[in-house]
Amino acid sequence: MGPFVKWAGGKTQLLDALRDNMPESFNTYYEPFVGAGAFLLSLTPDIAIINDINEELINVYLKLKDNTQELIDLIESFDKEICNKEYYLAKRDCYNQKITHHILDIETAALMIWLNKHCFNGLYRVNSKGLFNVPYNNRKAGSSIDPNNLKAIGEYLNKAKVKILAGDFAKACESAKKDDFVYFDSPYIPQSDTANFTDYTKTGFSYEEHLRLSVLFKELSAKGVKLMLSNNDVPLVHELYQGFNIKSLEVRRNINRNANNRKGQEVIITNY
Ligand SMILES: C[S@@+](CC[C@H](N)C(=O)[O-])C[C@H]1O[C@@H](n2cnc3c(N)ncnc32)[C@H](O)[C@@H]1O
């Protein structure tokens, strides 16, 4: 089982390191910045609360849980046509119409997955109006999904007790108690001034947000919640999480226009 979309900051490269650094035991698992859920889907905890501020993405989780087969059928119906630029733009327009009117139905979920497979670099990027604006990657045919993977995700979401939320990270952690485990994978602190990682949603994640997250980390730590956080290995992270365990590691990056920047240093921070 693996992610159903490619996502900026996706954690597939870091799974072994995350597993090596997670606590041995815990009660409820929290992932307040779940994105495409690489860690969740490799861990498959029995009780979990997952959250992301991106409502369109969370809509996909909800539809995967409640209407797995319908979702697969719909994506497969999109795949029956040979794709070209016109077809791609029509699908993108349809998706943007839906999200403009806040229609989060099964078609919106199917379009999100399909567009992810047909857009340049598999990026999810919205403009200042919140519209998805990534160009076509010229892929003409072939399946956009692995139906067995989607079925396995759907089954997992139904079998386990997974609460799926769309909102702010702090709200998602409100119920976390001693011996629960929270994994924070917020948008990265940029490595350089030119790096721009504000594309996930229309709001972006500013310095103030990173500060707010570090305050929450300290509050939860004081309650005895087990915490793990990943980010870029930059001075600000060391400053914000001074006093916690900070491990540096080298990772390969998927989403970067410049191939020379596809390697970088990341940190895994824990409080145990
Ligand atoms: C680095 S990505 C997580 C990637 C994920 N670990 C994966 O494997 O795909 C960060 C996520 O945080 C979400 N996000 C941004 N601001 C947020 C906020 N205030 N509260 C909750 N989620 C937020 C973004 O939509 C994005 O999906």
The ligand as an SDF file (V2000), in Angstrom:
LIG
                    3D

 27 29  0  0  0  0  0  0  0  0999 V2000
    5.2020   18.1550    3.6010 C   0  0  0  0  0  0  0  0  0  0  0  0
    3.4960   17.9780    3.2290 S   0  0  0  0  0  0  0  0  0  0  0  0
    3.1350   16.4310    3.9660 C   0  0  0  0  0  0  0  0  0  0  0  0
    3.5950   15.3080    3.1010 C   0  0  0  0  0  0  0  0  0  0  0  0
    3.1860   13.9210    3.6070 C   0  0  0  0  0  0  0  0  0  0  0  0
    3.9600   13.5190    4.7530 N   0  0  0  0  0  0  0  0  0  0  0  0
    3.3100   12.8780    2.5210 C   0  0  0  0  0  0  0  0  0  0  0  0
    3.9300   11.8170    2.7110 O   0  0  0  0  0  0  0  0  0  0  0  0
    2.7670   13.1240    1.4300 O   0  0  0  0  0  0  0  0  0  0  0  0
    2.7080   19.1660    4.2230 C   0  0  0  0  0  0  0  0  0  0  0  0
    1.1900   19.1660    4.2110 C   0  0  0  0  0  0  0  0  0  0  0  0
    0.7260   20.1550    5.1490 O   0  0  0  0  0  0  0  0  0  0  0  0
   -0.5090   20.6830    4.6960 C   0  0  0  0  0  0  0  0  0  0  0  0
   -0.7580   21.9460    5.4280 N   0  0  0  0  0  0  0  0  0  0  0  0
   -0.3070   23.2160    5.1820 C   0  0  0  0  0  0  0  0  0  0  0  0
   -0.7030   24.0750    6.1290 N   0  0  0  0  0  0  0  0  0  0  0  0
   -1.4170   23.3660    7.0310 C   0  0  0  0  0  0  0  0  0  0  0  0
   -2.0790   23.6940    8.2540 C   0  0  0  0  0  0  0  0  0  0  0  0
   -2.0920   24.9260    8.7550 N   0  0  0  0  0  0  0  0  0  0  0  0
   -2.7090   22.7030    8.9340 N   0  0  0  0  0  0  0  0  0  0  0  0
   -2.7330   21.4300    8.4360 C   0  0  0  0  0  0  0  0  0  0  0  0
   -2.1190   21.0490    7.2710 N   0  0  0  0  0  0  0  0  0  0  0  0
   -1.4600   22.0120    6.5940 C   0  0  0  0  0  0  0  0  0  0  0  0
   -0.3270   20.7910    3.1960 C   0  0  0  0  0  0  0  0  0  0  0  0
   -1.5680   20.7980    2.5310 O   0  0  0  0  0  0  0  0  0  0  0  0
    0.5380   19.5400    2.8940 C   0  0  0  0  0  0  0  0  0  0  0  0
   -0.2580   18.4630    2.4750 O   0  0  0  0  0  0  0  0  0  0  0  0
  1  2  1  0
  2  3  1  0
  2 10  1  0
  3  4  1  0
  4  5  1  0
  5  6  1  0
  5  7  1  0
  7  8  2  0
  7  9  1  0
 10 11  1  0
 11 12  1  0
 11 26  1  0
 12 13  1  0
 13 14  1  0
 13 24  1  0
 14 15  1  0
 14 23  1  0
 15 16  2  0
 16 17  1  0
 17 18  1  0
 17 23  2  0
 18 19  1  0
 18 20  2  0
 20 21  1  0
 21 22  2  0
 22 23  1  0
 24 25  1  0
 24 26  1  0
 26 27  1  0
M  CHG  2   2   1   9  -1
M  END
$$$$
